[in-house]
Amino acid sequence: IDFDLILENVKDLNSLVGEGVSEVEHTARGARLRRPEPLPLTLYRNGLVLGHGAFRPYQHPATQQCLQDILDGYFPSELQPRYPDGV
């Protein structure tokens, strides 16, 4: 697994979705700026943890698909229904 390429692609994907950019959130009394919640990705020698989920070994097909999406420069397809604009 090329961890450097994964980290580089994650950095690129983060910049595409506007990492560090605040969004306008409408409230009952007007509006305020809000930063979107990040989704942590923790890489280990033998697997990863995405968000606050369970440990996922690299041998698992869903984990391999997630990493392949990132390595190909795409937002992981498993996250698209929950985060259509990226995370």
WONORCOR-V783821 format. One record per run of one state. SS is the DSSP state (a for helix, b for strand, c for the rest). FROM is the first residue (numbers start at 1). LEN is the number of residues. If there is no record, write none. Layout:
ss=<SS | SS>
from=<FROM | FROM>
len=<LEN | LEN>
This chain:
ss=<c | a | c | b | c | b | c | b | c | b | c | b | c | a | c | a | c>
from=<1 | 3 | 17 | 22 | 28 | 30 | 36 | 41 | 44 | 47 | 51 | 56 | 58 | 61 | 72 | 77 | 81>
len=<2 | 14 | 5 | 6 | 2 | 6 | 5 | 3 | 3 | 4 | 5 | 2 | 3 | 11 | 5 | 4 | 7>
